[in-house]
Amino acid sequence: MDELAEAVVSGAAVETLERIPVPSEYTAAHLRIEDVEMFSGVADKDIRKSIHLGKVPMPELAPDEVLIAVMASAMNYNTVWSALFEPLPTFNFLRSYGKRDAWASRHDRDYHVLGSDAAGVIVRVGAGVRNWRVGDHVVVATAHVDDQDPISHHDGMMGAEQRAWGFETNFGGLADYAVVRASQLLPKATQLTWEEAACNPLCAGTAYRMLISERGANMRQGDIVLIWGATGGLGGYAVQFVRNGGGIPVGIVSSDEKADIARRLGCELVIDRREIGEISADPAATVQAGKRLGKIIRQGVGEDPHIVFEHVGRDTFGISVFVAGRGGTVVTCGSSTGYDHNFDNRYLWMRLKRIIGSHGANLYEQWQTNRLIQRGSIQPMLSETYALRDVAEAARAIQKNAHIGKVGVLCLAPTAGLGVTDSDLRSRIGEDRITPITRR
């Protein structure tokens, strides 16, 4: 650990952090451009082979950026995509971005530092940063946007230069340090540990935009919301937003353990995928599976879903379109099982349903999400935590779907459980509420 990192971990004063020089290199989980073809023709694309942990050069800081000493990060499926080099190598994104201007050119390197979540301490601020200071405890919102694009001031996610930090940009959060735009920063919730705080922004913000924002499904009280993967990183936050907002969450899970967790999170009805029977992308089989699922939902809560929370993709999308009630909404943010979706369009147009595409969250939506987290209204979906030295194993667990909720990664934090600065608030909220699915 370098001198600056040691000072952060020891809780050194701001003056000390400002005095100690920034190291010329740092430890990071990264990909190498020479590995891009390594999985061609390979049956088991084991991403432990493509994720490297080692030293990378420290980049220069742009005027609108801060340098964060990362105490903890978290895994997301986009790290799996990056490490598979599929559907496109993320080096393509870095090369394209690097052509934009001199500052962007820093991102076009023969290595890619991964990670789209982080919590840590600001150790340097660019000359143009106004609202943040060295020593601030922060978490990082994922959207990396162009504040000079007019449409960004309507909705940051609509800008042509909007990118997912740590996926479509370099210098992400699975490292000792991370480079972050000031427009990505949020204050860390004082009652949470570093790893609990780090696991929230990407998935919680995405779920908020999908369900609560007027740009998403705009959920109302009493809406029945069907949530695929109700104990996953996205699904677990969705269940909480639906329950808090007066909706009726119906969760679909894949095991008895996950069913128990879904009930604890607040699902009024929990459905095991095995109850639905065979799930196929074939449109005719999809209709039959949708009829079985619809019957289960009506028997359980009395109505068809008003909203279907969809992120699984090819395996489930046709069923989602079918099972949504007349005039209902399917809101989708991803396709982890495949991008090619087949569905019987009659059930969309003749029953006046809507499909809404949703991606990430703008800064205002992230700020509102973080406010709920700070108040203890939304809890972390952290299930387990790895050390940075084991980051490849953590990524493999995500790749094999051998996880529940969110998987945290300790970066500079020497142990789990650190970072709480308001223990009274944590006690008032309750330890069991804050750690609803943490494996002990």
N, C-alpha and C positions, 0 to 999 in steps of 0.2 A: 504494500500500500504506500503511495507517495505521500509527501509531507502535507499537501493540501487536503487529501482525503483523510489522513489521520486527524487533522485539525477539525474537519467536519464531524467525524465520528465521535470525537471527544467533546463536542459541543463548544468549540472555541468561539470567542467573541468575534463580532463582525470585523473589527479592526485587524484582528489576526488573520482572518480569511482573506481580507483585501491585501494584506502585506505579503502573504506567501505566494510565490509564483505558480502559475498554472503549469502542470507538467507538459513536456513535449510529446508524450504518448500516453496511452491509457489502455486498460484491459477491456475488451469488448467481444461479445458473441457476433461473429460475422461470417459472411460467405466470401468465396474467392472466385473471381471471374474465370479462372482456368478450370473450375469444376463444373461449368454450366452443362456440359454434355455427359457428366458422369453416370447419369441414370438412364441413358438411352439403351433400350432393350433389356433393362433390368426389371425383374418381376417384383421383388421387394425393395422399394425405393426407400431405404432406411436413412432418414435425414440426420441421424447421428453422424453419418459419414460426411455430410456437406456442411454442417455447422462447426465452425472452428472457434476456439476461445484463445485469444492472445492479444498482443499489443498492436495498436493501430496509431497513426499519427493524430495529434490533436489539431483540429481545424481552427482557422482564424474565425473570430466572432464578427458577424455582420452587425450593423448599427441597431437593427430591430430585434436582435436575438439575446438570449441569456445562456449561460453555461450552467448546467445543473450537475451537482454531485448526486448521483442516483443512489438513493438508499435502497429502493426496491423497485422491481418492475413486475410485469405479468405476461403470461403467454396469451397469444391470440392465434386464430387459425391462419391469419395472413402470414405469420412466420413459417407455418408449414408450407403454404404456397411458395413463399420465397425460397425455402430450402429445397423444395422439389424442382425449382426452376420451371414451374408450371402455373397457369397455362402459358405464361411468358416469363423468361428470366427477368427478375427485377432490375438487373443491370440495364435492360432496355429503358426502363423508366428513368434511371439515373442519367443515362446518356442523353435522353430527350430533354430532361430538365436542365442538364448542364449547359445546353446551348442557349439558354434564355438570357443570362447575363453573367457578369464576372463572379458575383456571389454564388449564383446557382452552379457555376462550374466546379466549385469545391465538392459537390456531391458526386460528380462523375469520376469515380475511382475504380481501381481493380479489386476493391473490397466493398462490402455493404454491411454496415452495422445495423443489426435488426432491432425490433422492439417498438411497439406502438402504445405502450403504457409506461408510466413512470411516476414515482414520488421521490422528492428529494429536496435539497437545499441549494438555493441560488448562490453561486460563488463568483460570478462575473455578470455584468450587464453591459449591453451595447450602448453606444453614445446616444441612441435615439429612444431608449427605453425610459418611460416616465413613471409608471405606477408600481414598479417592482424594485426591490433592493437586495443587495447581498445579504444573506442570512435568512431570507424569507423561506418558509416551508411551503412547497407547492406540489400540485399534481399537474399532469400534462394532458390537455385535450388533444385528440388525434388530428383534427383538421388543420392542414397546413395551407393557408389561403393567401391570395393576392389582395392586399387591402387597397391597391390602386385600380382594381377592376371595378367599374361602377356597379355591376350586378352583385358583387360581394357585399355591398352595403344594403342590398335587399335581402340576400340570403347567401352567406358565405359558401354554402355547399354548391351553389349554382355556377360559380366562377370556373372558367375554362382551365385556370391554373390551380384549382383545388387539388390537393394531394393528401394521401394518407401518410402521415409522418411515420418514419421507420419502415415503411413498406415501399412507397413511391419516392421517398427521400432517404438520404443517408443519415448517419449519426443518431440512431434511435436509442431506445431506452434499456436494452439488455446489455448494459455496460456500466463501468464506473462513472462515466460522465456522459451527458447528452447535450446536444445543441438544439435549442427550442426557440421558436418565435414568441415574442411577448404576447401575441394574440392567441397563444395556445395555453396560457397559464391560468390556473385556478388555485385558490387558497386550499391547502390541505385541511381536511376535517380534523379538529384538534383531539377528538375522542378516539381516533383510529390509529392503529400501528402503521408503520411504513408499508408493510405488505398488504394490509387491508385497504389502505388508501390507494395504493398503486393499481389494484385490480379493478377499480370502478370505471374510469372515464370512458374508455372505448365502448364497452358493452352497455353500461348504464345510459350513456348519452344516446347511443343508437336506439335503444329500446324506448327512451323518452320521445325522440323524434317520431318513431314509428307509430306510437300509440297516442301520445298526449298532444303533440304539436299540431297546429292547424295545417302544417305541411304534410302530416301523416294521416292517420285514421281519425284523429280528432275525437277520441273516445268520450262517451257520455255516461252519466250514471245509469246503471242498470244494463249496460251493454254486456252481452255474453261474448267473451273473447277466447277463442281456441288457440292454444299456445303449443306449437310443436317444440319438443325438447325443453320441457318446463323446468328442468333442473340444470340446464346448461348455463353458460355465461350470459347469453342473451335472454334465454327463457326465464331464468330465475329473477332477473330484474323486471321482465315483463309481468310476471305474476304479481310482484310487489306493486308496480304502477297500477295495474288493473284493480287490485284489491283496495289500494289507497284511494283510488279515484271513484269508488262506488260501483265498479264493474264486477262481473262474475267470471273469474278465471277458470277455464277448463284446460287442464294440462294433459299432454300426451307424453309418456315416458317409456323406457325400454327395460325396466327391471323393478323388482320389488323394493330394493333399496331406494331407487329414485322416486318410486311412488310414495314412500314414507316422507321423503324430503319435500316433494311437491305439496303434500297435505300440510306439512309444517309451515311452508311458505304461504299457504292460504288458498290453495286451489279448492274450489267447491266440488269439483268432479275431477277425478284422476283416471285416465284411461291408459291401460297398458297396450302398447302397439300390437301385441299378440292377439288382443281382442278384435282387432280390425281384420285380421287374416292377411292373406297375401297382398303385398303392396307392390304394384308394378307400374312402369311408365306407360304401359299400353292403355289407350283411352277407354276401351271397353272394360278392362279389368279395373281401371280407376273408378269408373262409375259404380261398379259393384262394391268395391271397397268403400267408396263414399256413401253408399246407401247403408252399409253396415255401421259405419262411423256415425252417420247422421241419426240413425235409430238409437244408438247408445247415448248420444248427446241429448236428444229429446226426452228419452226416458230419465236421464239424470237431472236435467235442469229445465225441461219443459219447452225449449225453443231451439231453433237453429242459431248458429253463431252470427252475431252482427259483424264481428271482425275475426279474421284468421291471421295470426302472427306467424309469418312464413319466412324461413331462412334455410330450409333443408334443400330445396331445389327440385331436381328432376324426380326424385323418388316420391315426393309428396305434393308437388304443386298442382297436379291435376285433381287430386282429392280435395285440396284446399279450395280450388275454384268451385268444385261441385258442392261441397258441404256448406259453404257460406250461405246464409239465408238470403231470401229475396231482398234486393237492394243492399246487400252486405258488401263488405270490403275485404279484399286480400291485400295485406301490406307486406312487402318483401324487401329484404336487405341483403340477400345472398343466396348462394346455391352450392352448398358444400358437397352435395352428391352429384352435381353436374349442372351445366348451364342450359342444356337443350330441354325445354319443357313442352310436354304434350298434354293438351286438355281438350275436352269437348266444348267447343265455343258456344254451343246452344245454351248451355247452363250459365254462361256469362251474359250474353246479350239479351236473351229472352227473359231472364230474371233480374235484369238491370243491376248487375253487380259491378264493382269497380276493382281494378288492380292498381295499386300505388307502389311505385318504386321509391325506396328510401335508402339514403346512404349517409352514415355517420351522423353528425349533428353540428349545427353552427355554434358560434361562441355563446350566443344568448341561450340556446337550448342547453348547452353544456353547463352554463352558469346556473340555470334553474335546476338542473339535475343535481349539481354540486350543492346547491342550497338545501335541497331535500336530504342529501347525505349528511351535510353538516348538522342539520336539525335532528338527525336520527330517524327520519321517516323512511329512508331507504337504506338497507343494510348491505354490506359487502357479500358477494357470492364466492368468497374465498374458501376453497376446500383443503388445499395443501400448499406447501411452500418448499421450493428447492433452493439450493445454493447456486450462485452463478457458475461455479465450476461444474455443476451438473445440468446446465441449461440444455444441452443436447438431449439428455434423458427426459427432461420436462417436455421438450418439443415432440419427442417420440411418443410420449403418453397422449398428447393431443392428437397426433397423427393416427394413433391406434384407437382413439376414442375410449381410452382407459381412464377417464377422469370424470369428475362431476364439477359443475360450476366453473370457477376460475382457478387457475394454477398460478401462484405467485413465485417470484424469483428474488432472493436476497442478493443485492449487488454490493454496496458498501456496508450496509447494516450487518454487523457481525453475527447477530442472532435474531430470531423472530421475537415479536412482542415489544419492540422498541418504537419510539416516536410519539407516544401518547403524551400530549401536553395539557390535557384537561381530564384528569382522572375522575373528577366529580361528575362531569357530564357523562362519562362512560358508565359510571355506576348508576346514574339516574336512568340511562337508556337500558342498561342491563347487559351483562356479558353474554348471556345466552341469546339475546336478540341480535347482538352485533355479530355473533359467529354462528349463524343458524345451520351452516352445513360444514363447518370446519372439522376435518378429520383429526382426532386427537389420539 
